[in-house]
Structure formats: structure tokens, C-alpha cells
Amino acid sequence: MMCSKLFSGDIPELTSRILQNLHNDYSSLYSCALVNRFWCRLAIPILWSDPFSSIFNKNKQLHFIDIYLSSLNEDDKITLMKLGLGHKRIELLSSIKPLFNYPNLIKVLDTYKVETTIKLWSSLYLKHDLHFSYLSILASRKERIFLPTVSNHYRALQNQNPFLINPNNLQNLPTYIPQTITLQTSLFARRNALPNLMINSRNPTTRQNNTFSYGSYALRRRNALIPRSIGYLQDKETKILNKSTKFIYMALLKLFIEKNVTLNTFDIILQHAFGNESLYDIYELILNNSKLFYKNEYLKIDFNYKLTNSNLLKIRKFFTHLPTFSTSIKHLILQFITINDKCLSTDIARLIDSQSQLSTISFKQIDMDIFGSLLFLKSCSSSLISITFDECDFKNVLTLEGLGYLKSLESLHFINCISLNEIMIQSYFINLSTPINIKSFTFFYTNRSYDILEFSNPISHLFIQKFGKSLQNLTLSLNGFRSNDISEAISGFCETINFLHLNNISHKNISTVLQIIKILNNTLKYLTLEVKRHNIIYTGRDEYECSSNINSNLLKSLGNSLPKKLIYLDIYLIVINSDDLIEFFRGCKEVEFTKLLIRSDNKDSTEKILDIITEFVKGNEILEYLSYESDIMEIFPDTLYHHKSLEEKIKKVGSKVKIKRYNELVIKVDNN
């Protein structure tokens, strides 16, 4: 009965929520759009809410640009022809008869992705040999982009474009689907998708790893790639590409305004010498059409680019007016703002001051002294519940007084931050205007940052002592801690922790890890453990071999130490010894976890490890999800064998456990 209601549309709110969970799964959404007319009306708006992200995942599509351009007037199409668009493609644009008002459906606008996508489309379809020249620039920027090839320019799309409804599939739909869909999909050109082609370029969703050192490192990170090291186009090619990009960019923006688009997410991202001409030109247009942003809830500002004085004036003009037409921002991300951009700090502080609904702020790769003591946070003292400092430099910051006004704060995260000291932390505690209940706390350093950022005088235990009574989720790096500091703080102050993530586990602190798990035995439900990596070149053979022993010692001791009520375990080990793994599984037979995630760098004895895991799963009736992957999986495509082989073995023993990729199962409380 319930199933039929989902399909018939009797409970649209529930069906809509289900489809919203598929917002990044284009193929599944496309299938949903073909179920019936009701599901089609729900799936298409989700598919088209963020089309400019399609080249940044495995969807590989650029043809949504054609759909947008088909809505342009004849004068604009003539201009496209003058810019080099072929006559056949102009005819194609004129022949498209969309079923939906696609431009009106966009909710996410990322200036970097828009410009990158338009330049890719222009280099592919305009009558100029720009494609491979432009790809060299993307490659030099280390972007992770999935692209089509440049062969077979006019092959039919058939069923492979999730942004379009294919009329050939209509005959298989229920009879109440409208038969008036007349998209000329046979006219669409599609290139063969390059198998697993990833052009390494800047990935906006991944933290970068350039220079990392004390001092004003954010500025050095910003200038890590000097202009001469970046791929470039010839002057003539640059002018052609920039001219076409600028025209299409402005045409699309005017189209969105004409279609009464209201954005939910707006990302302002400036890149290294990446031709931001289009971005600067749109500011005036945006300022005169404020309706575009009046419902905007997510705003990201990323200045990964050294601003000239003239460009800085344009940006400041935009930020000066932004608070007047965008007052519904709930989530704000500020990234790559350094001392050179100090004049912007006043504008950003004014923007924050104007937002009465602001609930989360993330400061990423920022010299925090430009914001002083963070006193501007006082304006959102009642609404702000989460604040993150990610790779920020607190040098020259005297106090964190502004944090003390956040009386509703529930989540506080410090990730790879430097120059923090006890005086700053105590100033925060002293200025707390009212007792607060921090539920999630992160004080975390990745393995790559360990050697530079190890503390001789750790301070995270101060936070645990202050907020331990209310903490439920705790993420900590164990580097720099004296052996008993952290375990004593948890033992004395933490009573309700159910999520624990510990990294940089070494032979120096393994006993501390086991002691912490024992302390939290009655409350812990989710546990992530990550062994510290060592590079033999930098640490020496003795330290490297010692780090290998930690894997064995941890596995042997962990099984018998895990809480019986633990439902989630995520463990990363450099090397897994088969005998140690057997002993681990033997020790945790009574543990009731439903999700088990194992990562390692194992290159040998893979089959034996998989057989041991299969044997454990065979006799386990509680486990529901399992993941076993190697960290080299993102580099070597054939490592998918680990996943597929394990899935086959699990099926053979008749187990119902579902094998998933690590990224599908992992739980992190400090995601933003």
C-alpha cells in the first residue's frame, strides 16, 4: 500500500525527500524521471539544480549548456555564430523544444565552475583548435575533472544524458506520461567518454596540500603556483576564448534573471591567473538584480588569487551591497583571505553582522589576525551553532574573545591550525557570556602535518576539561600529547561521548588509545582509529619499522577492548598481518557493530586477507555493511579489484552483508 502511494503521488513530501537523497546520483535520478509523470516532475528539478558541477564528477556532460543556449534570442545566437559556433549547432539549438523551464531550476551557482565549464564547452564547439591548449591549463592547475573526448562530434546521445528525457524511452512508460516530449536528442553531439580520465586540476571539494609551514602560510599557499608554472594559451587564443566565455557567461546570467531564478547556494571563487574577467563583469548585473540572491542560504568566498587594486574595488563594491539584498544566509565559508585582503575583513564582518539566521561559519586557510578578536561574531550569538577553523594561522591573534558570545554554539572544530596557544584559549573561556554545551569538538592534524605541527604544550585537553560534560562527538590527533594528558582529561570530564575519532596513533600512545576506549566502554557507539604514517625517507628505517609494528600490536589488543555495544568501526592500518587479523576478529565476535570499515596500504597477501574477512562475515548475523579498501585506490584504477573480489566472496558464502565503497559508509562529524 505504502509503495503504491509513493509511485502514485499520494504522499509527495515523502517521495520528494527520498529523491533528494539521490541529488549526486545522476543515473539513479534519470531512472526515477522515467518512472512516471509524477516522479519526473520531482527528479528533473533535482537534476538541474546544480548542472555546472557535472564535469566535476563522473557524469561527464556538457550538453546542458546547449539546453540553456537554446533559450537565447536570435540576436544572441547570431553572435554565437560570429564567435565561431557552427551553423549545424545553431540549427540544433533552434530545434530544441524543452519540456521543462530548465534555466529556472538552477539553485547552485559557483563562479569557478561556471567559467571553467563555459570555457570547456567553447573550446570543444567553437571553430578554433583550443581544446587541448585549454586542457593543458587545467592539467597544470591539478583539477580533478571528468571530460568527454573530441572525437565523434555528432554521435547520438541515446540514453546517456541524465539531464534530458529521451523520447525513445517513452514507449516503456505508463500511458499517463505525456507523449509530447519532442526533444531532438538524435541531433545532439556527444563525444566518447574517456574511460576513467581524470585531469588533475584544482578540486574545490578537496583540501589542497601545497606549502605548509609556520608564519603567514596562507599567503605562501596562495602563491605556491607562480604564473610561469601555469599552462597558458597564446595571446590570440586567450582573446578568442575569453571573448566567447564572457559573452556566454553574461547571456546565461541574464537568462537566469529573466527566468526569475532564486539561488540557494552562491560560491565566489577566484583562481590563479584563470581569466576572471567574466566574474568581475557580472558584479554590476548582479547588484542590479538582487532577487537572484534574496533566498540564498549558502555562501562561499574563496580568494585563491592575488587581487589587483581595480578588481579589489569591484569586489568590495559587491560585498558592500550584498548585506542589503541577501539576509537569509545560513552557512558561510571564507577561504584564502590573507593580510593582503585586510580591507575586505570589514566588509565581511558587516556581512556577518547582517545575517540573523547564520548557523555555521567555516574559516579555511586564513590569516586570522585580519579579523582581530572575532568580535563581529557577537551579532550572531543566538543563531550560530557551528564554527570551523581549517588550516588557519592564529599568529598575532591576542584573544578569541568573540567566541565567548556564541551562547548557542554546539560544534567547534580546529583542523590543521597553527599558532594557537593557551592564552588565546583561556581568553575564550573567560569571556564566555553564558555556560554552553559543546556537543562536537575537533582538534585534528592530518598525518602530513604531524612533523611540522607537533605541540610540546598541547592545549586540546583544556577544551575537554571545559566542555567534557556535554561532549558527544570527539575528534582528536594524538600527536604531541604526553601519554596521560588526554586519557586523564576524558576520564575526569567526559561522560556522554558516543563518537570518537583518533588519528596519528603510534607506538608511543597505543596504550593511551586502549585506555580511552576502556573509559568510554559504556557510551561509545562509533569509533574511528588511524595509525600514523611514516615515510622511511624522512623518519629513518628504525622509526618506519616501529610504525609497522604498531599495526600488529593494535590489532592484537583491539578486538578484546572494543565495547560490546559498538555499532560502527572504521580502522586504518598501514599493513595488515593475516594472523593478527584473525586474532582481532576472534576477540570482537561479541561486538554488535553493523558497519565495519577497514583501510590499509596492503599490497601483498590480498586474497588471504579477503578470505579472512569473508570467514568473519560468514558467521556474523549482525553486521550489515562492510568496506575494505586500500589508500592507493584513488591512484590505481585496478585496485577496485579489492572491492569487487570481496563482494563475490561474500555472495558465495550466502551472507546478506552489503559491500560498499568507503566514502559511502564513512561518518565524520567535522564535515562542512
C-alpha positions as CSV (number, residue, x, y, z in Angstrom):
1,M,0.0,0.0,0.0
2,M,2.7,2.4,1.0
3,C,4.8,1.6,-2.1
4,S,1.8,2.3,-4.4
5,K,1.3,5.7,-2.7
6,L,5.0,6.6,-3.3
7,F,4.6,5.9,-7.0
8,S,1.1,7.5,-7.4
9,G,2.0,10.7,-5.7
10,D,-0.4,10.4,-2.7
11,I,2.5,11.3,-0.3
12,P,4.6,13.7,-2.4
13,E,6.6,15.1,0.6
14,L,8.0,11.6,1.4
15,T,8.7,10.8,-2.2
16,S,10.5,14.2,-2.6
17,R,12.6,13.6,0.4
18,I,13.7,10.2,-0.9
19,L,14.7,11.6,-4.2
20,Q,16.6,14.5,-2.5
21,N,18.9,11.9,-1.1
22,L,19.9,11.0,-4.6
23,H,21.0,14.5,-5.6
24,N,24.5,13.4,-6.5
25,D,23.5,10.2,-8.2
26,Y,22.6,11.3,-11.7
27,S,22.0,7.9,-13.2
28,S,19.5,7.0,-10.5
29,L,17.7,10.3,-10.8
30,Y,17.5,9.8,-14.5
31,S,15.9,6.4,-13.9
32,C,13.5,8.0,-11.4
33,A,12.5,10.6,-14.0
34,L,11.4,7.8,-16.3
35,V,9.1,6.1,-13.8
36,N,6.0,8.2,-14.4
37,R,5.0,11.8,-14.8
38,F,4.8,12.5,-11.0
39,W,8.4,11.2,-10.4
40,C,9.6,13.0,-13.4
41,R,8.4,16.4,-12.0
42,L,10.3,15.6,-8.8
43,A,13.5,14.3,-10.3
44,I,14.1,16.9,-13.0
45,P,14.4,19.9,-10.7
46,I,17.0,18.0,-8.6
47,L,19.0,17.0,-11.7
48,W,19.1,20.6,-12.9
49,S,19.7,22.3,-9.5
50,D,23.5,22.2,-9.9
51,P,24.3,21.3,-13.5
52,F,27.7,23.1,-13.6
53,S,29.1,20.5,-11.2
54,S,28.6,17.7,-13.7
55,I,32.1,17.9,-15.2
56,F,33.5,17.6,-11.6
57,N,32.0,14.1,-11.2
58,K,31.6,11.1,-13.5
59,N,28.6,12.4,-15.3
60,K,30.9,13.9,-18.0
61,Q,28.2,16.0,-19.5
62,L,28.4,19.4,-21.1
63,H,25.2,19.4,-23.1
64,F,23.1,21.2,-20.5
65,I,24.8,24.3,-21.9
66,D,23.1,23.6,-25.2
67,I,19.7,23.5,-23.5
68,Y,20.4,26.8,-21.8
69,L,21.6,28.4,-25.0
70,S,18.5,27.2,-26.9
71,S,16.5,29.8,-24.8
72,L,18.6,32.7,-26.2
73,N,17.0,35.1,-28.7
74,E,18.0,35.1,-32.3
75,D,20.4,38.0,-32.0
76,D,22.4,36.2,-29.3
77,K,22.5,33.1,-31.5
78,I,23.9,35.1,-34.4
79,T,26.5,36.5,-32.0
80,L,27.4,32.9,-31.1
81,M,27.8,32.1,-34.8
82,K,30.2,35.1,-35.2
83,L,32.2,33.8,-32.3
84,G,32.7,30.5,-34.1
85,L,29.8,28.3,-33.4
86,G,29.0,26.1,-36.4
87,H,25.8,26.5,-38.4
88,K,24.6,23.0,-37.7
89,R,24.9,23.5,-34.0
90,I,23.0,26.8,-34.3
91,E,20.2,24.8,-36.0
92,L,20.4,22.3,-33.2
93,L,19.9,25.0,-30.6
94,S,16.9,26.3,-32.5
95,S,15.4,22.8,-32.8
96,I,15.3,22.1,-29.1
97,K,11.8,22.2,-27.5
98,P,12.3,21.7,-23.8
99,L,9.6,20.1,-21.7
100,F,10.7,22.0,-18.6
101,N,11.8,25.5,-17.9
102,Y,15.3,24.3,-17.2
103,P,17.0,27.7,-16.6
104,N,14.5,28.4,-13.8
105,L,15.6,25.2,-11.9
106,I,19.2,26.2,-11.1
107,K,19.8,26.7,-7.4
108,V,23.6,26.5,-7.2
109,L,26.0,29.0,-8.9
110,D,29.7,28.5,-8.5
111,T,31.7,31.2,-10.4
112,Y,34.7,29.0,-10.8
113,K,32.7,26.0,-12.1
114,V,30.6,28.2,-14.4
115,E,33.6,29.8,-16.0
116,T,35.5,26.5,-16.3
117,T,32.5,24.7,-17.9
118,I,31.8,27.5,-20.4
119,K,35.5,27.6,-21.5
120,L,35.5,23.8,-21.9
121,W,32.3,24.0,-24.0
122,S,33.7,26.9,-26.0
123,S,37.0,25.1,-26.7
124,L,35.1,22.0,-27.8
125,Y,32.4,23.5,-30.1
126,L,33.7,26.8,-31.4
127,K,35.7,26.6,-34.7
128,H,39.1,27.0,-33.1
129,D,41.7,24.5,-32.1
130,L,41.6,25.4,-28.4
131,H,40.5,22.2,-26.7
132,F,43.9,20.6,-25.9
133,S,45.5,24.0,-25.2
134,Y,42.9,24.7,-22.6
135,L,43.2,21.2,-21.2
136,S,46.9,21.9,-20.6
137,I,45.9,24.8,-18.4
138,L,43.5,22.6,-16.4
139,A,46.2,19.9,-16.0
140,S,48.6,22.5,-14.6
141,R,46.0,23.6,-12.1
142,K,45.7,20.0,-10.8
143,E,42.0,19.8,-11.4
144,R,40.0,16.6,-11.0
145,I,37.7,16.8,-13.9
146,F,35.9,14.1,-15.9
147,L,35.8,15.1,-19.6
148,P,34.4,13.9,-23.0
149,T,36.9,13.3,-25.8
150,V,37.0,15.4,-29.0
151,S,36.2,12.6,-31.5
152,N,32.8,11.5,-32.9
153,H,31.4,15.0,-32.7
154,Y,28.0,14.2,-33.8
155,R,27.2,10.8,-32.4
156,A,23.7,10.5,-31.0
157,L,23.2,10.8,-27.2
158,Q,20.7,7.9,-26.9
159,N,20.2,7.1,-23.2
160,Q,23.3,8.6,-21.7
161,N,22.5,12.2,-20.8
162,P,20.7,12.3,-17.4
163,F,19.8,16.0,-18.0
164,L,17.4,15.1,-20.8
165,I,14.4,12.9,-21.3
166,N,14.9,10.6,-24.1
167,P,11.7,10.2,-26.3
168,N,12.7,6.6,-27.2
169,N,12.1,5.5,-23.7
170,L,8.5,6.9,-23.6
171,Q,7.0,3.8,-25.1
172,N,8.0,1.9,-21.9
173,L,6.4,4.4,-19.6
174,P,2.9,4.2,-18.2
175,T,0.3,5.6,-20.5
176,Y,-0.4,8.7,-18.4
177,I,3.1,10.1,-19.2
178,P,2.7,12.9,-21.7
179,Q,3.7,11.9,-25.2
180,T,4.5,15.5,-26.2
181,I,8.2,15.4,-25.3
182,T,9.8,16.4,-28.6
183,L,13.5,16.9,-27.7
184,Q,15.6,16.2,-30.8
185,T,18.1,14.0,-28.9
186,S,19.2,12.3,-32.1
187,L,20.7,15.7,-33.1
188,F,22.8,16.0,-30.0
189,A,26.5,15.5,-30.3
190,R,28.3,13.5,-27.7
191,R,31.9,12.5,-27.5
192,N,33.1,9.1,-26.4
193,A,33.7,9.4,-22.7
194,L,37.4,8.9,-21.9
195,P,37.5,5.8,-19.6
196,N,38.4,7.0,-16.1
197,L,40.1,10.1,-17.4
198,M,40.8,12.5,-14.5
199,I,42.6,15.6,-15.4
200,N,44.3,16.6,-12.2
201,S,43.3,20.1,-11.5
202,R,42.0,22.0,-8.5
203,N,39.2,20.1,-6.8
204,P,37.0,22.6,-5.0
205,T,35.9,20.0,-2.6
206,T,39.3,18.7,-1.5
207,R,41.8,20.4,0.8
208,Q,44.9,21.3,-1.1
209,N,48.4,20.4,0.0
210,N,50.9,22.9,-1.0
211,T,53.4,24.7,1.3
212,F,52.6,24.2,4.9
213,S,54.8,26.0,7.4
214,Y,54.8,28.4,10.3
215,G,54.1,32.1,9.7
216,S,51.7,33.5,7.2
217,Y,51.5,30.2,5.3
218,A,48.1,31.0,3.8
219,L,49.7,33.7,1.6
220,R,52.5,31.3,0.6
221,R,49.9,28.6,-0.3
222,R,48.0,31.1,-2.4
223,N,51.2,32.0,-4.4
224,A,52.5,28.4,-4.5
225,L,52.0,28.3,-8.2
226,I,53.7,31.2,-9.9
227,P,52.2,32.4,-13.2
228,R,55.1,31.0,-15.2
229,S,54.4,27.5,-13.9
230,I,50.8,27.5,-15.1
231,G,49.9,26.3,-18.6
232,Y,48.9,29.1,-20.9
233,L,47.2,29.9,-24.2
234,Q,48.7,32.0,-26.9
235,D,47.5,35.7,-26.8
236,K,45.3,35.2,-29.8
237,E,43.7,32.1,-28.4
238,T,43.2,33.7,-25.0
239,K,41.3,36.6,-26.5
240,I,39.1,34.3,-28.5
241,L,38.3,32.0,-25.5
242,N,37.8,34.9,-23.1
243,K,35.6,36.8,-25.5
244,S,33.3,33.8,-26.1
245,T,33.3,32.9,-22.4
246,K,32.4,36.4,-21.3
247,F,29.5,36.6,-23.8
248,I,28.1,33.2,-22.8
249,Y,28.6,33.9,-19.1
250,M,26.7,37.1,-19.3
251,A,24.0,35.6,-21.6
252,L,23.4,32.8,-19.2
253,L,23.2,35.1,-16.2
254,K,20.7,37.4,-17.9
255,L,18.7,34.3,-18.8
256,F,18.6,33.2,-15.2
257,I,17.5,36.6,-14.1
258,E,14.8,36.7,-16.9
259,K,13.5,33.3,-15.7
260,N,13.2,34.6,-12.1
261,V,15.8,32.3,-10.6
262,T,16.4,32.4,-6.9
263,L,19.6,30.8,-5.8
264,N,20.1,28.7,-2.8
265,T,23.9,28.5,-3.0
266,F,26.4,31.0,-4.3
267,D,30.2,30.4,-4.4
268,I,32.5,33.3,-5.3
269,I,35.8,31.6,-6.3
270,L,38.8,33.5,-7.8
271,Q,41.6,31.4,-9.2
272,H,45.2,31.8,-10.1
273,A,45.6,33.8,-13.3
274,F,42.5,32.0,-14.5
275,G,40.8,34.7,-16.5
276,N,38.4,36.2,-14.0
277,E,37.3,38.9,-16.5
278,S,33.8,37.4,-16.7
279,L,33.4,37.3,-12.9
280,Y,34.3,41.0,-12.5
281,D,31.9,41.9,-15.3
282,I,28.9,40.2,-13.7
283,Y,29.0,42.1,-10.4
284,E,27.2,45.1,-11.7
285,L,24.5,42.9,-13.3
286,I,24.0,41.0,-10.0
287,L,23.8,44.2,-8.0
288,N,21.0,45.5,-10.2
289,N,19.1,42.2,-9.9
290,S,19.1,41.4,-6.2
291,K,16.2,39.0,-6.4
292,L,18.7,36.4,-7.6
293,F,20.1,36.2,-4.0
294,Y,17.4,37.1,-1.6
295,K,16.8,33.4,-0.7
296,N,20.4,32.4,-0.8
297,E,21.3,30.2,2.2
298,Y,24.9,29.1,1.3
299,L,27.7,31.5,0.5
300,K,31.3,30.7,-0.1
301,I,34.0,33.2,-0.7
302,D,37.4,31.8,-1.9
303,F,40.1,34.3,-3.0
304,N,42.7,31.9,-4.2
305,Y,44.0,34.7,-6.4
306,K,46.1,37.8,-5.8
307,L,43.7,40.7,-6.4
308,T,44.7,43.9,-8.3
309,N,43.6,47.2,-6.8
310,S,40.9,47.7,-9.6
311,N,39.5,44.2,-9.1
312,L,39.5,44.6,-5.3
313,L,37.4,47.8,-5.7
314,K,34.9,45.9,-7.8
315,I,34.7,43.1,-5.2
316,R,34.4,45.5,-2.3
317,K,31.5,47.2,-4.1
318,F,29.8,43.9,-4.4
319,F,30.3,43.0,-0.7
320,T,29.3,46.5,0.4
321,H,25.8,45.9,-1.2
322,L,25.5,42.2,-0.5
323,P,24.0,42.6,3.0
324,T,21.2,44.8,1.6
325,F,19.8,42.1,-0.7
326,S,20.9,38.8,0.9
327,T,19.8,38.4,4.5
328,S,18.9,34.7,4.6
329,I,22.5,33.2,4.6
330,K,22.7,30.2,7.0
331,H,26.0,28.7,6.0
332,L,29.1,30.8,5.3
333,I,32.6,29.6,4.1
334,L,35.5,32.0,3.9
335,Q,38.7,30.7,2.3
336,F,42.2,32.0,1.3
337,I,41.8,35.5,2.8
338,T,45.2,36.9,3.9
339,I,46.7,40.1,5.3
340,N,46.8,41.5,1.8
341,D,43.0,41.4,1.7
342,K,42.6,43.1,5.1
343,C,40.3,45.8,3.8
344,L,37.8,43.0,2.9
345,S,37.6,41.9,6.6
346,T,35.5,45.0,7.4
347,D,33.1,44.2,4.5
348,I,32.9,40.5,5.6
349,A,32.3,41.5,9.2
350,R,29.5,43.8,8.1
351,L,28.0,40.9,6.0
352,I,28.1,38.6,9.0
353,D,26.5,41.3,11.2
354,S,23.6,41.5,8.8
355,Q,22.7,37.8,8.9
356,S,20.3,36.9,11.7
357,Q,19.9,33.3,10.6
358,L,23.6,32.4,10.3
359,S,24.1,28.9,11.8
360,T,27.5,27.8,10.5
361,I,30.8,29.5,9.6
362,S,34.0,27.9,8.3
363,F,37.3,29.8,8.1
364,K,39.6,28.0,5.8
365,Q,43.3,28.8,5.0
366,I,43.1,32.3,6.5
367,D,45.4,34.6,8.4
368,M,43.1,35.1,11.3
369,D,44.8,38.3,12.6
370,I,42.9,40.2,9.9
371,F,39.7,39.5,12.0
372,G,41.3,40.5,15.3
373,S,39.5,39.0,18.3
374,L,36.4,37.9,16.2
375,L,34.2,40.4,18.0
376,F,31.9,40.6,14.9
377,L,30.6,37.2,15.9
378,K,28.6,38.9,18.7
379,S,25.9,39.7,16.1
380,C,25.1,36.0,15.6
381,S,25.4,35.0,19.2
382,S,22.0,33.3,19.3
383,S,21.9,31.7,15.8
384,L,25.5,30.3,15.3
385,I,25.7,26.7,16.3
386,S,28.9,25.6,14.5
387,I,32.3,27.2,13.7
388,T,35.3,25.6,12.0
389,F,38.9,26.8,11.6
390,D,40.6,24.8,8.9
391,E,44.3,25.3,8.2
392,C,44.2,28.8,9.8
393,D,47.1,30.8,11.1
394,F,46.5,32.4,14.5
395,K,49.8,34.3,14.6
396,N,49.5,37.8,16.1
397,V,45.9,37.0,17.4
398,L,45.8,38.0,21.0
399,T,42.4,36.7,22.1
400,L,39.4,34.7,20.9
401,E,37.1,36.9,22.8
402,G,34.4,36.9,20.1
403,L,33.9,33.1,20.5
404,G,32.7,33.8,24.0
405,Y,29.5,35.5,22.8
406,L,28.3,32.4,21.0
407,K,25.8,31.1,23.5
408,S,24.2,28.6,21.2
409,L,27.4,27.0,19.9
410,E,27.3,23.2,19.7
411,S,30.2,22.4,17.3
412,L,33.8,23.7,17.5
413,H,36.5,22.4,15.1
414,F,40.2,23.2,14.8
415,I,41.8,21.3,11.8
416,N,45.5,21.8,11.0
417,C,45.6,25.2,12.6
418,I,48.9,26.8,13.8
419,S,50.0,29.4,16.4
420,L,47.2,28.6,18.8
421,N,48.3,29.0,22.4
422,E,46.9,28.6,26.0
423,I,46.5,32.4,26.4
424,M,44.0,32.5,23.5
425,I,42.1,29.5,24.8
426,Q,41.8,30.9,28.3
427,S,40.6,34.3,26.9
428,Y,37.8,32.4,25.2
429,F,36.8,30.6,28.4
430,I,37.0,33.8,30.5
431,N,34.8,35.7,28.0
432,L,32.0,33.1,27.9
433,S,28.9,35.1,28.5
434,T,26.9,32.1,29.5
435,P,27.5,28.3,30.0
436,I,27.4,26.5,26.7
437,N,27.0,22.8,25.7
438,I,29.6,21.9,23.1
439,K,28.4,18.5,21.6
440,S,31.1,18.1,18.9
441,F,34.7,19.1,19.3
442,T,37.6,18.6,16.8
443,F,41.3,19.2,17.4
444,F,42.8,17.4,14.4
445,Y,46.0,17.3,12.4
446,T,46.4,15.1,9.3
447,N,49.3,12.8,9.0
448,R,51.0,15.0,6.5
449,S,51.1,17.9,9.0
450,Y,52.4,15.9,12.0
451,D,56.1,16.6,11.9
452,I,55.7,20.3,11.5
453,L,52.8,20.9,13.8
454,E,53.6,18.6,16.8
455,F,52.9,20.5,20.0
456,S,55.3,20.5,23.0
457,N,52.5,22.0,25.1
458,P,49.2,20.5,24.0
459,I,46.0,22.6,24.5
460,S,43.1,20.4,23.4
461,H,42.8,18.9,26.8
462,L,41.8,22.3,28.0
463,F,38.7,22.2,25.8
464,I,37.9,18.7,27.0
465,Q,38.1,19.8,30.6
466,K,35.8,22.8,29.9
467,F,33.2,21.1,27.7
468,G,33.7,17.4,28.5
469,K,30.4,17.0,30.4
470,S,28.3,17.8,27.2
471,L,30.6,16.3,24.6
472,Q,29.1,13.6,22.4
473,N,31.4,13.6,19.4
474,L,35.2,13.9,19.8
475,T,37.9,14.0,17.1
476,L,41.5,14.2,18.2
477,S,45.0,13.9,17.0
478,L,47.3,12.1,19.5
479,N,50.5,13.7,18.2
480,G,52.2,16.0,20.7
481,F,50.4,14.7,23.8
482,R,52.2,13.5,26.8
483,S,51.0,10.0,27.4
484,N,48.3,10.5,30.0
485,D,47.1,14.0,29.3
486,I,44.2,13.1,27.0
487,S,43.1,9.9,28.8
488,E,43.1,11.8,32.2
489,A,41.0,14.6,30.7
490,I,38.5,12.2,29.2
491,S,38.4,10.1,32.3
492,G,37.7,13.1,34.5
493,F,35.3,15.1,32.4
494,C,33.7,13.1,29.6
495,E,30.5,11.1,30.4
496,T,28.5,11.0,27.2
497,I,30.9,10.5,24.2
498,N,29.4,8.1,21.6
499,F,31.5,9.1,18.6
500,L,35.4,9.0,18.9
501,H,37.9,9.6,16.1
502,L,41.6,9.3,17.0
503,N,44.4,9.6,14.4
504,N,48.3,9.6,14.4
505,I,48.3,6.5,16.6
506,S,51.9,5.4,17.2
507,H,53.9,3.0,19.5
508,K,54.1,5.9,21.9
509,N,50.4,6.2,22.5
510,I,48.8,2.9,21.8
511,S,48.3,2.2,25.5
512,T,46.5,5.6,25.7
513,V,44.2,4.6,22.9
514,L,43.2,1.4,24.6
515,Q,42.7,3.2,27.9
516,I,40.4,5.8,26.3
517,I,38.3,3.0,24.7
518,K,38.0,1.3,28.1
519,I,37.0,4.6,29.8
520,L,34.2,5.1,27.2
521,N,33.1,1.5,27.2
522,N,29.5,2.3,28.4
523,T,28.7,5.1,25.9
524,L,30.9,4.6,22.8
525,K,28.9,3.7,19.6
526,Y,31.1,5.0,16.8
527,L,34.9,4.6,16.7
528,T,37.5,5.6,14.1
529,L,41.2,4.8,14.6
530,E,44.0,5.8,12.2
531,V,47.6,4.7,12.6
532,K,50.2,7.4,11.9
533,R,52.0,7.1,8.6
534,H,55.8,7.3,8.4
535,N,57.9,8.0,5.4
536,I,61.1,6.0,5.5
537,I,63.0,8.7,3.7
538,Y,62.3,11.3,6.4
539,T,62.0,9.2,9.6
540,G,64.6,6.6,9.1
541,R,64.3,2.8,9.0
542,D,64.1,2.3,12.7
543,E,61.1,4.7,13.1
544,Y,59.5,3.2,10.0
545,E,59.8,-0.4,11.2
546,C,58.5,0.7,14.6
547,S,55.4,2.2,12.9
548,S,54.9,-1.1,11.1
549,N,54.8,-2.9,14.5
550,I,52.0,-0.7,15.7
551,N,49.6,-2.2,13.3
552,S,50.2,-5.7,14.7
553,N,50.1,-4.5,18.4
554,L,46.9,-2.5,17.8
555,L,45.1,-5.4,16.1
556,K,46.1,-7.9,18.7
557,S,44.8,-5.8,21.5
558,L,41.9,-4.0,20.0
559,G,39.4,-6.9,19.5
560,N,39.1,-7.6,23.2
561,S,39.0,-3.9,24.1
562,L,36.0,-2.9,21.9
563,P,32.7,-2.1,23.7
564,K,30.1,-4.8,23.1
565,K,27.6,-2.1,22.0
566,L,29.8,-0.6,19.4
567,I,27.9,-0.3,16.1
568,Y,30.5,1.4,13.8
569,L,34.2,0.7,13.5
570,D,36.5,2.5,11.0
571,I,40.1,1.4,11.2
572,Y,43.1,2.4,9.1
573,L,46.3,0.3,9.3
574,I,49.4,0.6,7.2
575,V,49.9,-3.2,7.0
576,I,47.6,-5.9,8.0
577,N,49.1,-9.2,9.0
578,S,46.7,-12.1,8.4
579,D,47.4,-13.8,11.8
580,D,46.8,-10.5,13.6
581,L,43.5,-10.0,11.7
582,I,42.3,-13.5,12.7
583,E,43.1,-12.7,16.3
584,F,41.3,-9.4,16.0
585,F,38.1,-11.0,14.7
586,R,38.3,-13.7,17.3
587,G,38.4,-11.0,20.0
588,C,35.4,-9.0,18.7
589,K,33.0,-11.8,18.0
590,E,30.5,-10.4,20.5
591,V,30.8,-6.8,19.3
592,E,27.5,-5.7,17.8
593,F,28.8,-3.4,15.0
594,T,26.6,-3.1,12.0
595,K,29.2,-1.2,9.9
596,L,32.8,-2.2,9.6
597,L,35.3,-0.2,7.5
598,I,38.9,-1.3,7.0
599,R,41.6,0.6,5.2
600,S,45.2,-0.4,4.6
601,D,48.2,0.0,2.3
602,N,48.5,-3.7,1.9
603,K,50.0,-4.7,-1.5
604,D,50.6,-8.4,-0.8
605,S,48.5,-11.3,0.6
606,T,45.4,-9.5,-0.5
607,E,43.5,-12.8,-1.3
608,K,44.3,-14.2,2.1
609,I,43.1,-11.0,3.9
610,L,39.8,-11.1,1.9
611,D,39.3,-14.8,2.8
612,I,39.7,-14.0,6.5
613,I,37.2,-11.1,6.3
614,T,34.8,-13.4,4.4
615,E,35.1,-16.1,7.1
616,F,34.3,-13.5,9.8
617,V,31.3,-12.2,7.8
618,K,30.0,-15.7,7.2
619,G,29.3,-16.3,10.9
620,N,28.1,-12.7,11.7
621,E,24.4,-12.1,11.7
622,I,24.5,-8.5,13.0
623,L,26.9,-6.9,10.5
624,E,25.0,-5.1,7.7
625,Y,27.7,-3.1,5.8
626,L,31.3,-3.7,5.1
627,S,34.1,-1.9,3.3
628,Y,37.7,-3.0,2.7
629,E,39.8,-0.6,0.6
630,S,43.4,0.4,0.2
631,D,44.6,4.0,0.2
632,I,46.2,3.5,-3.2
633,M,42.7,3.0,-4.6
634,E,42.4,6.6,-5.8
635,I,45.7,6.3,-7.7
636,F,45.5,2.9,-9.4
637,P,42.2,2.0,-11.1
638,D,42.8,-1.8,-10.8
639,T,42.6,-1.6,-7.0
640,L,38.8,-1.8,-7.5
641,Y,39.5,-5.5,-7.5
642,H,39.6,-5.4,-3.7
643,H,36.0,-4.3,-3.6
644,K,34.7,-6.5,-6.4
645,S,36.5,-9.6,-5.3
646,L,35.3,-9.3,-1.7
647,E,31.7,-8.8,-2.9
648,E,31.9,-12.0,-4.9
649,K,33.3,-13.9,-2.0
650,I,30.6,-12.6,0.4
651,K,27.9,-13.7,-2.1
652,K,29.3,-17.2,-2.3
653,V,29.0,-17.8,1.4
654,G,25.4,-16.7,1.3
655,S,25.8,-13.7,3.6
656,K,23.5,-10.7,3.3
657,V,26.2,-8.2,4.2
658,K,26.3,-5.3,1.7
659,I,29.8,-4.3,0.4
660,K,30.1,-0.6,-0.1
661,R,32.8,1.9,-1.0
662,Y,34.5,3.6,1.9
663,N,33.2,7.1,1.0
664,E,29.6,5.7,1.1
665,L,29.9,4.5,4.7
666,V,32.3,6.8,6.4
667,I,31.0,9.1,9.2
668,K,32.7,12.3,10.1
669,V,31.4,15.0,12.4
670,D,33.6,17.8,11.2
671,N,32.4,17.9,7.6
672,N,31.4,21.3,6.2
